């Protein structure tokens, strides 16, 4: 194992906080658009779909890329075995706990909207029938990311350990290869896989998503090894932005604003090429500007970075709960959106700050490390700065 001092790249902490924060607004928006989701507002909005179409191009890819960068630094001071044990505690435990505690209330609210009349206590045993959602009530819902990142971290561990120690000649990687190479690779995957394997978030049959997320995860990992390549990403950030704006404009005008028509053959392939290229160009843009401007320390960043994991675990349960209780109120869409998004933030903040973070036995359930106390029997601990 490399004997290496821990390095803190603050821009990736900022990106992690910002990327997961967007999920509150995105999942609140799912309540108001025509796309399939768990519960819906009686009145829907086409206007909200536009920013969500844009965000959906890169939001989860950014999270996987940042996760790959984080794994690079985690492996820098841990052995493979220690890292694997840590993934069990920090990812698998919150996933299982979330499937037992956080997801069932969401499924119950959906079933009540569909006509179920029993109490939550009579509903809850049905999750142990292990019939997968949507036919059954057993699901990981929004926690699918944890299942994916846990699987990638362990399955790819031999490759990651090899890459962590391998020598890569950075001068052999041209600047434009950094921008165009992954775009072409992702485009090829989109053409070959996206039509055959629509996104399911079910892990076992989600091959198009696996191709995408494994790629950006590994690229995030490798990028942290290559400081010269990082410098090039910063230097070409304006070119990345120009390419991202060009491709998103094509997507918007040619596809999103066009009358509904079934694409096939070369037209469908072209759509996947533009879509996947646009995704990578936005990732390069975000990375370039973040590395240029966000590598700054803040007294609030450490706390925000710690809170973001339990925020992610809890947020959709709160959104669904608030949506369940306001769906029949005679409020405007704007009023409901503001109430649900702000209410989700405040409720999650209070739960995390005053109930989860101070209680040591709750912290691991929500992905937080226990805080050492004066004695094992002391379950209340101060929150680290």
Secondary structure, 3 states (H helix, E strand, C coil): CCCCCCCCCHHHHHHHHHHHHHHHHHHHHHCCCCCCCCCCCCCCCCHHHHHHHHHHCCHHHHHHHHHHHHHHHHHHCCCHHHHHHHHHHHHHHHHHHHHHHCHHHHHHHHHHHCCCCCCHHHHHHHHHHCCECCCCCECCHHHHHHHHHHHHHHHCHHHHHHHHHCCCCHHHCCHHHHHHHHHHHHHHHHHHHHCCCCCCCCCCCCHHHHHHHHHHHHHHHHHCCCHHHHHHHHHCHHHHHHHHHHHHHHHHHHHHCCCCCCCCHHHHHHHHHHHHHHHHHHHHHHHHHHHHHCCCCCCCHHHHHHHHHHHHHHHHHHHHHHHHHHCCCCCCHHHHHHHHHHHHHHHHHHHHHHHHCCEHHHHHHHCCCCCCCCCCCCCECCCCC
